[in-house]
C-alpha cells in the first residue's frame, strides 16, 4: 500500500472525509500513477544511464537475440568531440549520412541540446513487433 493511499484511508477512518470522497481520491491516485507494464519493461526512475536496444528475431527458423546497452555518457562525449572535427569533414560526413538515408546535420549538434534530449529519454520506449522479430528501444 502506498503512503498516499494509507493517508486517504486514515482520513476516512478519522471521519475527515466521506467514503465517496475517499473513493474519488484513490481513483485520482491510480490515474496519476504510471501504468504497470510487462515485468521486463520496468525501469527504476532516476537519471537514465543507458540506451538499450533489444532485438529478438527468428533467422532461418533459428531464434537469435541482440542486446545492446550503450552508455549515454558515450553519446555525450561524442557530441563534445564533434565540436573538434573540422567543418569540411563534417560537410563530407553529412553528405555521406544523407546518401545513406540518415538526414542528420552534424554541424547542428550542440551539447546543451543533447542534455535536453537525454532528460526526456526516460519517457521513451519504442517497441516494434513483426511476425519474426521484436525490437525494443528504451533507456534505463
Beta strands, then each sheet from edge to edge (+ up, - down):
strand 1: 50-59
strand 2: 62-71
strand 3: 125-130
strand 4: 133-139
sheet 1: 2+ 1- 4+ 3-
end
